[in-house]
Amino acid sequence: MSDTLSQDEIDQLLSAISSGDVDADDISRVTDHRKIKIYDFKRPDKFSKDQIRTVSIMHETFARLTTTSLSAQLRCLVNVHVASVDQLTYEEFIRSIPNPTTLGVVNMDPLKGSAVLEIDPSISFSIIDRLFGGQGEGSKLSRELTDIEQTVMEGIIVKILGNLREAWGQVIDLRPRLGNIETNPQFAQIVPPAEMVILITLETKIGEVEGMMNLCVPYITIEPIISKLSAQYMYSSVRSGATTENLNVLRERLSNIEVDIIAELGKMQLTVKDLLELKNGDIIRIPSVKYEDDLLIKIGNKTKFKCRPGVVGSKLAVQITAREEDSKKEEYEELVIEGDEDE
């Protein structure tokens, strides 16, 4: 509705005042009414709505990855999704979680400071029961974890943190590491009680057992990358393709992949009849290979290098002499030159 009165409305208002149907004091009181938003200086808002929305999108990815990994590990139906993303004081977070519970203190390298991953006791005992061969029923007793149960939960949290790293990959190359596990929330004082934190609450269901997982990240920890927590930055990083951070992650993951490398000494052809008649003790003679002849190195099924055989200490070895692609290029150039000369 428009705040500007039309000429007819102004005439009707003046007539009502003249006739006494409307009091001028009532009009002034209505005019002075303003919308007031209460602001508590003890808990200032550190995160904008856009940043909270971006954090929610990031952790929806984290929830999907955790759903897949836990389902595969527990061999049962697991469902994890983001229930809410809120900003509150650390004291309010500590008071809102049960005691005892499972609290993993997480080092957020390369960010300074730590975060807290809290897993509801019903979820923790359901995971433990499932891994120990049970049906995944949660414990009805409120008790602390035994040493064996705590070791089992450490393995689960480490895998969950791997999903967290992937979900944060578009913003920062996060390398979260589990520091220690606490059961009493009062012993997990990573920041002052009045410090503002962002709390991501994840509704978790394992079979028929339901509970919550909470990820609490202090503002002072996330402050260096707060400018990156925007939808504009997220979409621009997706459009730009592979960033330096993504390339570093890819290089690190590829460096741990094992591949077969084969140095081919020689090859020969056999008929199917000869192949079928082979038995233990038969000798297959391959064409003779001279010392100065290059051998081929295959990575997987593709020829990549040329090499020469030799010995290093007491072990057989090969020395790479050239790339196969380079030698093919030289042969191609020689053919082109010879063709030009012939012309």
Secondary structure, DSSP 8 states (H G I E B T S, - for coil): --SS--HHHHHHHHHHHHHTSS-HHHHHHHHT--------TTS---S-HHHHHHHHHHHHHHHHHHHHHHHHHHTS-EEEEEEEEEEEEHHHHHHHS-SS-EEEEEEEETSSSEEEEEE-HHHHHHHHHHHTTS-----SS-----HHHHHHHHHHHHHHHHHHHHHTTTT---EEEEEEEESSGGG---S-TT-EEEEEEEEEEETTEEEEEEEEEEHHHHGGGGGG-SHHHHHHHHHT-S-HHHHHHHHHHHTT----EEEE-------HHHHHT--TT---------TTS-EEEEETTEEEEEEEEEEETTEEEEEEEEEHHHHHHHHHHHHHHHHHHH-
